[in-house]
């Protein structure tokens, strides 16, 4: 695997570029994919055991853990804009991303010393700070490393490697616990080693493109100015509206567990099934988005999510059909939305403001999903899981219909192609 970003350097190194799915994928994308793979092994090792550790070992109540998780996720969303803004002002995307990865690695080590719920909460908040800082600069490095017409494939490769880490992390954690009885500290120690390895790979193999010339007034451009870009504004509104009705994984897994009457010991295998589908589908769906249109594929992904919700509501007998259907649709939903949204937004943004623009989009989506999770939890409490799931599925379908109608609305006597979709201007992109 060759990780240099310079195509000339790759040729000088000897073997030709790989053929097939990885053909012409820049070395920066592969290197960042490896960083994300290793880091996700680290993160998911902790995620797999943390609820049991906090509740059974440290005595935190489930309600307190839920409040902690929601607060931490909300803080992460806001910090994305900070990381994006600093990256664009300094033109040091690799440095900002590396700082985020280093903070998370330090937090894995700090978990070994955290012995009280409040101290674990502080460590988790700091860990999410690292994630918030690194996400937008990392995605900007991917976007800037390849031409507009290949964004979907590049993000598909990265998300596939990232998901491989998410798949291996829980398995590694359970393997450590299998060897070391009650070995939570062993899990945290191994997780820290993987996190440090991710920082080392980033430092050694990720190359940053030369800083582009700053556009006039770029230093004073705000998030409000970025939202004046019609395509980005439309993507933000669409992602936020759909995010309000996006049901979180945990809720779907709990409902599936209830339908199947699944033993608790097998519950951790449900996320592994979703990650496996995401891993297999990320690259093919990314390439499909480059051909059919990223905005269209992004909307189609939410249609698949609504299908997973409706399947849970349907009178399908508990069994393999229900399990494979829900997990398969959920995995395809992530493959069609996660990297595809970033691939759709990247070419819309000037190179000098790309990190900030991606961070604004990520923040809009994350805050909407956070609000949606709170609303879904309230609906579940008031009406029960079935009606809450029905409202979420209906809301997704209504938003999709509204977005589709808005995209077909004529302007100036001509039908309007979805803005923000690079496939509509593929010919122009290739001519650059």
C-alpha positions as CSV (number, residue, x, y, z in Angstrom):
1,X,0.0,0.0,0.0
2,X,1.5,3.3,-1.1
3,X,0.4,6.3,1.1
4,X,2.1,9.2,-0.6
5,X,-0.2,11.9,-2.0
6,X,1.9,12.7,-5.0
7,X,1.0,10.6,-8.1
8,X,4.5,11.2,-9.4
9,X,6.0,9.8,-6.2
10,X,3.7,6.8,-6.4
11,X,5.0,6.0,-9.9
12,X,8.6,6.6,-8.9
13,X,8.1,4.1,-6.1
14,X,7.8,1.3,-8.5
15,X,4.5,-0.7,-8.9
16,X,1.6,0.9,-10.8
17,X,-1.5,2.2,-9.1
18,X,-3.9,-0.5,-8.0
19,X,-6.7,-1.6,-10.2
20,X,-10.3,-2.2,-9.4
21,X,-12.1,-0.4,-6.6
22,X,-9.0,1.3,-5.2
23,X,-7.8,2.5,-8.7
24,X,-6.8,6.2,-8.6
25,X,-7.8,6.6,-4.9
26,X,-5.2,9.1,-3.5
27,X,-2.7,7.9,-0.9
28,X,-4.1,10.5,1.5
29,X,-7.5,8.8,1.4
30,X,-5.9,5.4,2.1
31,X,-3.7,6.8,4.9
32,X,-6.7,8.5,6.6
33,X,-8.7,5.4,6.1
34,X,-6.0,3.4,8.0
35,X,-6.0,6.1,10.7
36,X,-9.8,5.9,11.1
37,X,-9.7,2.1,11.1
38,X,-7.1,1.9,13.9
39,X,-8.8,4.7,15.9
40,X,-12.3,3.1,15.5
41,X,-10.9,-0.2,16.9
42,X,-9.8,1.8,19.9
43,X,-13.1,3.8,20.2
44,X,-15.4,0.8,19.8
45,X,-13.5,-1.3,22.3
46,X,-14.4,1.3,24.9
47,X,-17.9,1.8,23.6
48,X,-18.7,-1.9,23.8
49,X,-17.9,-2.2,27.5
50,X,-18.5,1.4,28.8
51,X,-22.2,1.0,29.7
52,X,-21.6,-2.1,31.7
53,X,-18.5,-0.6,33.4
54,X,-20.3,2.6,34.4
55,X,-23.5,0.9,35.6
56,X,-22.2,-2.3,37.2
57,X,-18.7,-1.2,38.4
58,X,-19.0,2.5,39.1
59,X,-22.7,2.4,40.1
60,X,-24.0,5.0,37.6
61,X,-27.7,4.8,37.0
62,X,-29.0,4.2,33.5
63,X,-30.8,7.5,33.6
64,X,-27.6,9.3,34.4
65,X,-25.7,7.4,31.7
66,X,-28.3,8.4,29.1
67,X,-28.1,12.1,30.2
68,X,-24.3,11.9,30.0
69,X,-24.3,10.4,26.5
70,X,-26.8,13.0,25.2
71,X,-24.8,15.9,26.7
72,X,-21.5,14.7,25.3
73,X,-23.0,14.2,21.8
74,X,-24.4,17.7,21.8
75,X,-21.1,19.2,22.7
76,X,-19.4,17.3,20.0
77,X,-21.6,18.8,17.3
78,X,-20.7,22.4,18.3
79,X,-17.0,21.7,18.4
80,X,-17.0,20.6,14.8
81,X,-17.3,24.3,13.7
82,X,-14.4,25.3,16.0
83,X,-12.2,22.6,14.4
84,X,-13.2,23.6,10.9
85,X,-12.7,27.3,11.5
86,X,-9.3,26.9,13.0
87,X,-8.2,24.6,10.2
88,X,-9.2,27.1,7.5
89,X,-7.7,30.1,9.2
90,X,-4.3,28.4,9.8
91,X,-4.4,26.1,6.7
92,X,-3.1,23.3,9.0
93,X,-5.8,20.7,8.6
94,X,-3.5,17.8,9.4
95,X,-2.3,19.5,12.6
96,X,-5.9,20.2,13.8
97,X,-7.0,16.7,13.0
98,X,-3.9,15.3,14.6
99,X,-4.6,17.3,17.7
100,X,-8.1,15.8,17.9
101,X,-6.8,12.3,17.5
102,X,-4.1,12.9,20.2
103,X,-6.7,14.2,22.6
104,X,-8.7,11.1,22.2
105,X,-5.7,8.9,22.6
106,X,-4.8,10.7,25.9
107,X,-8.3,10.2,27.1
108,X,-8.1,6.4,26.6
109,X,-5.1,6.4,28.9
110,X,-7.0,8.7,31.4
111,X,-9.8,6.1,31.7
112,X,-7.3,3.9,33.5
113,X,-7.1,6.5,36.3
114,X,-10.8,7.4,36.4
115,X,-12.5,5.7,39.3
116,X,-15.6,7.7,39.9
117,X,-18.6,8.5,37.6
118,X,-17.8,12.2,37.5
119,X,-14.2,11.6,36.5
120,X,-15.3,9.3,33.7
121,X,-17.7,12.0,32.5
122,X,-14.9,14.5,32.3
123,X,-12.7,12.0,30.3
124,X,-15.6,11.2,27.9
125,X,-16.3,14.9,27.4
126,X,-12.6,15.5,26.5
127,X,-12.6,12.5,24.2
128,X,-15.6,13.9,22.3
129,X,-13.8,17.2,22.1
130,X,-11.1,15.4,20.2
131,X,-13.6,13.8,17.9
132,X,-15.3,17.1,17.3
133,X,-12.0,18.8,16.4
134,X,-10.8,16.2,14.0
135,X,-13.9,15.2,12.0
136,X,-14.2,18.2,9.6
137,X,-10.4,18.7,9.0
138,X,-10.2,14.9,8.2
139,X,-13.1,15.1,5.7
140,X,-11.7,18.3,4.2
141,X,-8.3,16.5,3.6
142,X,-10.2,13.7,1.8
143,X,-12.3,16.1,-0.3
144,X,-9.2,18.2,-1.3
145,X,-7.2,15.2,-2.3
146,X,-9.4,14.1,-5.3
147,X,-11.3,15.7,-8.2
148,X,-15.0,16.5,-7.8
149,X,-16.2,13.6,-10.0
150,X,-14.4,11.0,-7.7
151,X,-15.6,12.3,-4.3
152,X,-18.1,9.6,-3.7
153,X,-15.6,6.8,-4.3
154,X,-13.0,8.5,-2.1
155,X,-15.4,8.9,0.8
156,X,-16.7,5.3,0.2
157,X,-13.2,3.9,0.5
158,X,-12.5,5.9,3.7
159,X,-15.9,5.0,5.3
160,X,-15.4,1.3,4.4
161,X,-12.0,1.3,6.2
162,X,-13.5,3.3,9.1
163,X,-16.3,0.8,9.4
164,X,-13.9,-2.1,9.4
165,X,-12.5,-0.7,12.6
166,X,-16.0,-0.3,14.1
167,X,-16.6,-4.0,13.2
168,X,-13.3,-5.2,14.8
169,X,-13.5,-3.0,18.0
170,X,-16.3,-4.8,19.8
171,X,-14.8,-8.2,18.9
172,X,-11.4,-7.1,20.2
173,X,-13.0,-5.9,23.5
174,X,-14.9,-9.2,24.0
175,X,-11.7,-11.1,23.2
176,X,-9.8,-9.1,25.9
177,X,-12.6,-9.7,28.4
178,X,-12.6,-13.4,27.5
179,X,-8.9,-13.7,28.4
180,X,-9.0,-11.3,31.4
181,X,-12.0,-11.8,33.7
182,X,-13.4,-8.4,34.7
183,X,-10.6,-6.9,32.7
184,X,-12.0,-3.5,32.0
185,X,-8.6,-2.0,32.7
186,X,-7.0,-4.3,30.1
187,X,-9.6,-3.2,27.5
188,X,-8.7,0.5,28.2
189,X,-5.0,-0.2,28.0
190,X,-5.3,-2.1,24.6
191,X,-7.6,0.7,23.4
192,X,-5.0,3.3,24.3
193,X,-2.3,1.4,22.3
194,X,-4.5,1.4,19.2
195,X,-5.3,5.1,19.6
196,X,-1.6,6.0,19.8
197,X,-0.9,3.9,16.7
198,X,-3.5,6.0,14.8
199,X,-1.8,9.2,15.8
200,X,1.6,7.8,14.6
201,X,0.1,6.7,11.2
202,X,-1.4,10.1,10.8
203,X,1.9,11.9,11.5
204,X,4.0,9.6,9.3
205,X,1.8,8.9,6.2
206,X,-0.8,11.6,5.8
207,X,0.3,14.4,3.5
208,X,-1.4,17.8,3.3
209,X,-1.8,19.6,0.0
210,X,-0.2,23.1,-0.2
211,X,-2.4,25.8,1.3
212,X,-4.6,27.4,-1.4
213,X,-4.6,31.1,-2.0
214,X,-7.1,32.8,0.3
215,X,-10.1,34.3,-1.4
216,X,-10.8,38.0,-0.8
217,X,-12.5,38.3,2.5
218,X,-12.0,34.6,3.4
219,X,-10.5,35.5,6.8
220,X,-13.8,37.2,7.9
221,X,-16.2,34.7,6.3
222,X,-18.7,33.4,8.9
223,X,-21.0,30.4,8.9
224,X,-23.8,32.7,7.9
225,X,-21.9,33.7,4.8
226,X,-21.2,30.1,3.9
227,X,-25.0,29.3,4.1
228,X,-25.5,31.9,1.4
229,X,-24.1,29.3,-1.0
230,X,-27.4,27.9,-2.4
231,X,-26.2,24.3,-2.7
232,X,-24.8,24.2,0.8
233,X,-27.8,25.9,2.3
234,X,-30.1,23.4,0.6
235,X,-28.0,20.4,1.9
236,X,-28.0,21.8,5.4
237,X,-31.7,22.3,5.4
238,X,-32.3,18.8,3.9
239,X,-29.9,17.1,6.3
240,X,-31.4,18.9,9.3
241,X,-35.0,18.2,8.4
242,X,-34.3,14.5,7.8
243,X,-32.2,14.4,11.0
244,X,-35.2,15.4,13.1
245,X,-36.9,12.1,12.1
246,X,-33.8,9.9,12.1
247,X,-34.2,7.1,14.6
248,X,-30.9,6.3,16.5
249,X,-29.4,2.8,16.3
250,X,-29.9,2.1,20.0
251,X,-33.7,2.5,19.7
252,X,-33.9,0.2,16.6
253,X,-31.7,-2.4,18.3
254,X,-33.9,-2.3,21.5
255,X,-37.1,-2.7,19.4
256,X,-35.5,-5.5,17.4
257,X,-34.4,-7.2,20.6
258,X,-38.0,-7.0,22.0
259,X,-39.5,-8.4,18.8
260,X,-37.0,-11.3,18.8
261,X,-37.0,-11.8,22.6
262,X,-33.2,-11.9,22.1
263,X,-31.0,-12.9,25.0
264,X,-29.0,-10.1,26.4
265,X,-25.7,-11.9,25.7
266,X,-26.4,-11.6,21.9
267,X,-27.4,-8.0,21.9
268,X,-23.9,-6.7,21.0
269,X,-24.0,-8.7,17.8
270,X,-26.7,-6.4,16.4
271,X,-24.3,-3.4,15.8
272,X,-21.8,-5.8,14.3
273,X,-24.3,-6.9,11.7
274,X,-25.0,-3.3,10.7
275,X,-21.3,-2.5,10.5
276,X,-20.7,-5.6,8.3
277,X,-23.3,-4.4,5.8
278,X,-22.0,-0.8,5.9
279,X,-18.5,-2.2,5.3
280,X,-19.5,-4.1,2.2
281,X,-21.7,-1.4,0.8
282,X,-19.8,1.8,1.4
283,X,-17.5,1.7,-1.6
284,X,-20.1,0.4,-4.2
285,X,-22.7,3.0,-3.0
286,X,-20.1,5.8,-3.1
287,X,-19.3,4.9,-6.7
288,X,-23.0,4.7,-7.5
289,X,-23.4,8.2,-6.0
290,X,-20.8,9.5,-8.3
291,X,-22.8,8.2,-11.3
292,X,-26.4,8.8,-10.3
293,X,-26.0,11.9,-8.2
294,X,-25.0,12.2,-4.5
295,X,-28.1,14.2,-3.5
296,X,-30.3,11.5,-4.9
297,X,-28.5,8.7,-3.2
298,X,-28.5,10.6,0.1
299,X,-32.3,10.9,-0.1
300,X,-32.5,7.2,-1.1
301,X,-30.6,6.2,2.1
302,X,-33.3,7.8,4.3
303,X,-35.9,6.0,2.3
304,X,-34.1,2.8,3.3
305,X,-34.2,3.9,7.0
306,X,-37.9,4.5,6.8
307,X,-38.2,1.0,5.4
308,X,-36.3,-0.4,8.4
309,X,-38.8,1.4,10.7
310,X,-41.8,0.1,8.8
311,X,-40.4,-3.4,8.8
312,X,-40.2,-3.4,12.6
313,X,-43.9,-2.3,12.6
314,X,-45.0,-4.9,10.1
315,X,-46.5,-8.2,11.2
316,X,-43.3,-10.1,10.1
317,X,-42.7,-13.3,12.2
318,X,-39.6,-13.0,14.4
319,X,-36.7,-14.7,12.7
320,X,-33.9,-14.3,10.2
321,X,-36.0,-12.3,7.7
322,X,-36.7,-9.6,10.3
323,X,-33.1,-9.5,11.6
324,X,-31.5,-9.5,8.2
325,X,-34.0,-7.0,6.8
326,X,-33.6,-4.4,9.6
327,X,-29.8,-4.7,9.9
328,X,-29.4,-4.8,6.2
329,X,-31.5,-1.7,5.6
330,X,-29.8,0.1,8.5
331,X,-26.3,-0.7,7.1
332,X,-27.3,0.5,3.6
333,X,-28.7,3.7,5.1
334,X,-25.3,4.5,6.5
335,X,-23.5,3.6,3.3
336,X,-25.8,5.9,1.3
337,X,-25.7,8.9,3.7
338,X,-22.5,9.2,5.8
339,X,-19.7,9.8,3.3
340,X,-22.1,10.6,0.4
341,X,-23.2,13.8,2.2
342,X,-19.7,15.0,2.6
343,X,-18.9,14.1,-1.1
344,X,-21.9,16.2,-2.2
345,X,-20.9,19.2,-0.2
346,X,-17.1,19.2,-0.8
347,X,-17.1,20.5,-4.4
348,X,-19.5,23.3,-3.6
349,X,-17.0,24.9,-1.2
350,X,-13.9,27.0,-1.9
351,X,-10.8,25.1,-1.0
352,X,-9.8,27.7,1.7
353,X,-13.2,27.4,3.4
354,X,-13.9,23.7,2.8
355,X,-13.3,22.6,6.4
356,X,-15.6,25.2,7.9
357,X,-18.3,24.5,5.3
358,X,-18.2,20.7,6.0
359,X,-18.2,21.5,9.8
360,X,-21.3,23.7,9.4
361,X,-23.1,20.9,7.5
362,X,-22.1,18.2,10.1
363,X,-23.2,20.4,12.9
364,X,-26.6,21.1,11.4
365,X,-27.1,17.4,10.9
366,X,-25.8,16.4,14.4
367,X,-27.9,18.9,16.3
368,X,-31.0,17.9,14.4
369,X,-30.3,14.2,15.1
370,X,-29.7,15.0,18.8
371,X,-33.1,16.9,19.0
372,X,-34.7,14.0,17.1
373,X,-33.4,11.5,19.6
374,X,-34.9,13.5,22.5
375,X,-38.2,13.8,20.7
376,X,-38.3,10.1,19.8
377,X,-37.5,9.2,23.4
378,X,-40.3,11.5,24.6
379,X,-42.7,10.0,22.1
380,X,-41.8,6.5,23.2
381,X,-42.5,7.5,26.8
382,X,-45.8,9.1,26.1
383,X,-47.3,6.9,23.3
384,X,-45.2,3.7,23.3
385,X,-42.5,2.4,20.9
386,X,-44.9,1.5,18.0
387,X,-46.6,4.9,17.6
388,X,-43.2,6.7,18.0
389,X,-41.6,4.6,15.3
390,X,-44.6,5.2,13.0
391,X,-44.3,9.0,13.5
392,X,-40.6,8.8,12.7
393,X,-41.1,6.8,9.5
394,X,-44.0,9.0,8.4
395,X,-41.9,12.1,9.1
396,X,-39.0,10.8,7.0
397,X,-41.4,10.1,4.1
398,X,-43.0,13.5,4.3
399,X,-39.6,15.3,4.3
400,X,-38.4,13.2,1.4
401,X,-41.6,14.1,-0.6
402,X,-41.1,17.8,0.2
403,X,-37.5,17.8,-0.9
404,X,-38.3,16.0,-4.1
405,X,-41.2,18.4,-4.8
406,X,-38.9,21.4,-4.2
407,X,-36.2,19.9,-6.5
408,X,-38.7,19.6,-9.3
409,X,-40.2,23.1,-8.9
410,X,-39.6,25.1,-12.1
411,X,-37.6,28.2,-11.9
412,X,-37.6,30.6,-14.8
413,X,-39.5,28.2,-17.0
414,X,-37.0,25.4,-16.6
415,X,-36.9,22.4,-14.3
416,X,-34.2,22.8,-11.7
417,X,-31.6,20.1,-11.1
418,X,-30.8,19.4,-7.5
419,X,-28.2,21.9,-6.4
420,X,-25.3,20.7,-4.5
421,X,-25.1,17.5,-6.6
422,X,-21.8,17.4,-8.5
423,X,-23.2,14.8,-10.9
424,X,-25.3,17.5,-12.5
425,X,-22.1,19.2,-13.6
426,X,-19.9,16.2,-14.2
427,X,-18.8,17.4,-17.5
428,X,-17.7,20.7,-16.2
429,X,-15.9,19.1,-13.3
430,X,-13.9,16.9,-15.6
431,X,-12.9,19.8,-17.7
432,X,-11.1,21.5,-14.9
